[in-house]
Each structure stands twice: as C-alpha cells, then as structure tokens.
Amino acid sequence: MTTRQVRAVRGAIGALVAVLLGAAAHTIGGGEAPSPAVVAAVALLAWPFAVLLAGRRLAGWRIVATVMVTQLLLHVAFTLVGHGTAAVASPAGHHGAVSLALLSGTTVAPDAPMTAMHVAAAVSTVFVLYAGERMLRALARGIRLVFARIDAVVAPLANRVPSATTTPVAAPSSFLPLSSLSRRGPPVFAGR
C-alpha cells in the first residue's frame, strides 16, 4: 500500500473507532442514544479530518490530541442531534421553512458522569488505535515471515530437475497402412 492509502485506512479506522466508542460513552453517560444514521454520518464527516491528523507515522501525542478534540465534538454533535428538537418545522408561513430550535431545553455542557464516560472513551480509543496499529504491524510481519518460510521450502522443490525415466520408449514404425494416409487438401487451381 502507498503512504496515502495507509493514511486513508488509518483515518477511516480511527474515525470509526472514535465515533463508536464516543456514541457508547454518550449513551452510558446519560445522554440519548444517537441513531445509527447519525453515527454513520458523524463517522463519515470525521473521516477526512482523521486522515489529515493521522500523519505518516504513529505518534502518541497526535493520537491523544485528536481523540480528545474528537470526543468533545462528538458530545456536542450527539447532544444537538440526538434530541429530536434540532430542527422544527415552522407552523405558520414561509411554506414549510425550517427554523432551528437548537437550545430548547438542551444543554451542551456535560455533567460529571458524561465527562467521565467521554474521558473513558478517549482513553479507550487511544489504546485501541495505538495498540491496534502495533498489533496489525506485528501480524503483517508474522504473515510475511510465514510466506518467506513457505517460499524457502517450496522454491527448491519447484526448481528440482525430474529424474530420468527407466521405461523404454517404443520406436516409431516405418510401416503405415494406406488407410491412414490422407490425400485431402486445398483444391488445385483450375487455371494453372
């Protein structure tokens, strides 16, 4: 894989892990559970930013900073979108225009259990991302080692010269019956 592809995969996995753990933490911390569509939308929106912050090499400080900011933004997104009051249709006039009633009883500031759960989600996300990438690299090294050993065993067998056969080969017969000769062929030109 190229460096760009590795960053894209790392960003996608990072965004997905952060959003899933953030949604679980938000729900366990006392918030309303976000719908699967909201979780998918937030993960897709987080993906490009996670790719930008992923970097070429694994850096602990970069992961921690990204995850902490991500958990804060996830809390805000899940709080605003999770309550069905984010967009309310205007009852009169403007032909179905939508007015935003974002803060109708909804507080964005987290309480202590919510903060504790988002911090736990951030710590879990950092652990999963850091240990997961190290585990995948070790797994890839192990797979390459297994294939190298298989190649070392199979390659000499494939290049081995087969032994001479001891069965005699019958000599071709000089006698051919006339019925086996074919006189068929293309027609001769008549104008010759």
C-alpha positions as CSV (number, residue, x, y, z in Angstrom):
1,M,0.0,0.0,0.0
2,T,1.1,3.5,-0.6
3,T,1.6,6.0,2.2
4,R,-1.6,7.8,1.1
5,Q,-3.6,4.6,1.2
6,V,-2.3,3.8,4.7
7,R,-3.3,7.2,5.9
8,A,-6.8,6.9,4.5
9,V,-7.2,3.5,6.1
10,R,-5.8,4.7,9.4
11,G,-8.1,7.7,9.3
12,A,-11.2,5.6,8.5
13,I,-10.5,3.2,11.3
14,G,-9.6,6.0,13.7
15,A,-12.8,7.9,12.9
16,L,-15.0,4.8,13.2
17,V,-13.5,3.7,16.5
18,A,-13.7,7.2,18.0
19,V,-17.3,7.6,16.9
20,L,-18.5,4.2,18.0
21,L,-16.8,4.5,21.4
22,G,-18.0,8.1,21.7
23,A,-21.6,7.1,21.0
24,A,-21.4,4.3,23.5
25,A,-19.9,6.6,26.1
26,H,-22.5,9.3,25.4
27,T,-25.3,6.8,25.9
28,I,-23.8,5.2,29.1
29,G,-23.1,8.7,30.5
30,G,-26.8,9.5,30.5
31,G,-27.3,11.0,27.0
32,E,-29.8,9.9,24.5
33,A,-28.5,7.2,22.2
34,P,-27.8,8.5,18.7
35,S,-29.4,6.7,15.8
36,P,-27.3,4.5,13.6
37,A,-27.8,7.1,10.8
38,V,-26.3,9.9,13.0
39,V,-23.4,7.7,14.0
40,A,-22.7,6.8,10.3
41,A,-23.0,10.5,9.3
42,V,-20.7,11.7,12.0
43,A,-18.2,8.9,11.2
44,L,-18.2,10.0,7.5
45,L,-17.8,13.6,8.5
46,A,-14.9,12.8,10.8
47,W,-13.1,10.6,8.3
48,P,-11.3,13.4,6.3
49,F,-10.2,15.2,9.5
50,A,-8.9,11.9,10.9
51,V,-6.9,11.3,7.7
52,L,-5.4,14.8,7.9
53,L,-4.4,14.2,11.5
54,A,-3.3,10.6,11.0
55,G,0.2,11.5,9.7
56,R,2.7,9.3,8.1
57,R,3.9,7.7,11.3
58,L,2.2,6.7,14.5
59,A,2.7,9.5,17.1
60,G,1.2,9.2,20.6
61,W,0.7,12.9,21.1
62,R,-1.1,13.3,17.8
63,I,-3.5,10.4,18.6
64,V,-4.2,11.8,22.1
65,A,-4.9,15.4,20.9
66,T,-7.1,14.2,18.0
67,V,-9.1,11.9,20.3
68,M,-9.7,14.5,23.0
69,V,-10.9,17.1,20.5
70,T,-13.0,14.4,18.7
71,Q,-14.7,13.4,22.0
72,L,-15.6,17.0,22.7
73,L,-17.1,17.4,19.2
74,L,-18.9,14.1,19.4
75,H,-20.5,15.1,22.6
76,V,-21.7,18.4,21.1
77,A,-23.0,16.6,17.9
78,F,-24.8,13.8,19.8
79,T,-26.3,16.3,22.2
80,L,-27.6,18.6,19.5
81,V,-28.7,15.9,17.0
82,G,-29.7,13.2,19.5
83,H,-32.7,15.1,20.8
84,G,-35.4,15.3,18.1
85,T,-35.7,19.1,18.6
86,A,-32.8,20.2,16.4
87,A,-35.0,21.2,13.5
88,V,-38.6,22.1,13.9
89,A,-40.9,22.9,11.0
90,S,-42.3,26.4,11.2
91,P,-46.0,26.1,11.9
92,A,-47.1,29.3,10.1
93,G,-45.9,31.0,6.8
94,H,-42.8,30.6,4.7
95,H,-44.2,27.4,3.1
96,G,-42.6,24.8,5.2
97,A,-39.4,26.7,6.1
98,V,-37.3,25.2,8.8
99,S,-36.4,27.2,11.9
100,L,-33.7,25.9,14.2
101,A,-34.7,25.5,17.8
102,L,-31.3,24.1,19.0
103,L,-31.3,25.1,22.6
104,S,-34.9,24.4,23.6
105,G,-34.1,22.8,26.9
106,T,-30.9,21.1,25.6
107,T,-27.7,21.8,27.4
108,V,-24.4,21.2,25.6
109,A,-22.2,21.4,28.7
110,P,-21.7,17.8,30.0
111,D,-22.3,16.8,33.6
112,A,-19.8,14.7,35.7
113,P,-20.9,11.2,34.6
114,M,-21.0,12.3,30.9
115,T,-17.5,13.9,31.2
116,A,-16.2,10.7,32.9
117,M,-17.6,8.5,30.2
118,H,-16.2,10.6,27.3
119,V,-12.8,10.6,29.0
120,A,-13.0,6.8,29.4
121,A,-14.0,6.7,25.7
122,A,-11.0,8.8,24.8
123,V,-8.6,6.6,26.8
124,S,-10.1,3.5,25.2
125,T,-9.9,5.0,21.8
126,V,-6.2,5.9,22.2
127,F,-5.5,2.4,23.5
128,V,-7.4,0.7,20.7
129,L,-5.8,2.9,18.0
130,Y,-2.2,2.7,19.3
131,A,-2.2,-1.0,20.3
132,G,-4.3,-2.0,17.3
133,E,-1.9,-0.5,14.8
134,R,1.1,-2.1,16.6
135,M,-0.8,-5.4,16.6
136,L,-1.6,-5.1,12.9
137,R,2.0,-4.3,12.0
138,A,3.2,-7.3,14.1
139,L,0.6,-9.5,12.4
140,A,1.8,-8.3,8.9
141,R,5.4,-9.1,9.9
142,G,4.4,-12.5,11.0
143,I,2.5,-13.2,7.8
144,R,5.4,-12.1,5.7
145,L,7.7,-14.4,7.7
146,V,5.4,-17.3,7.2
147,F,5.3,-16.7,3.4
148,A,9.0,-16.3,3.3
149,R,9.5,-19.7,5.0
150,I,7.0,-21.4,2.7
151,D,8.7,-19.9,-0.3
152,A,12.1,-21.1,1.0
153,V,10.7,-24.7,1.2
154,V,8.6,-24.7,-2.0
155,A,11.1,-22.9,-4.3
156,P,13.8,-25.6,-4.3
157,L,11.1,-28.3,-4.9
158,A,9.8,-26.3,-7.9
159,N,13.3,-25.9,-9.5
160,R,14.3,-29.6,-9.0
161,V,15.1,-31.5,-12.2
162,P,13.0,-34.6,-12.6
163,S,14.8,-37.9,-12.6
164,A,15.4,-39.9,-15.8
165,T,12.7,-42.3,-16.7
166,T,13.5,-46.0,-17.0
167,T,10.6,-47.1,-19.2
168,P,11.7,-47.7,-22.8
169,V,10.0,-45.7,-25.5
170,A,8.7,-47.6,-28.5
171,A,10.5,-46.8,-31.8
172,P,8.2,-45.4,-34.5
173,S,7.0,-47.9,-37.0
174,S,8.2,-47.4,-40.7
175,F,5.1,-49.2,-41.9
176,L,2.0,-47.0,-42.2
177,P,-1.2,-48.6,-43.6
178,L,-2.6,-46.8,-46.7
179,S,-5.9,-46.1,-44.9
180,S,-4.0,-43.8,-42.5
181,L,-2.7,-41.6,-45.3
182,S,-4.9,-38.6,-46.2
183,R,-5.0,-37.1,-49.6
184,R,-7.2,-34.3,-48.6
185,G,-6.0,-30.7,-49.0
186,P,-7.0,-27.5,-50.6
187,P,-8.3,-27.7,-54.2
188,V,-5.8,-27.2,-57.0
189,F,-6.3,-24.0,-59.1
190,A,-8.1,-24.8,-62.3
191,G,-6.3,-22.0,-64.2
192,R,-2.8,-23.4,-63.8
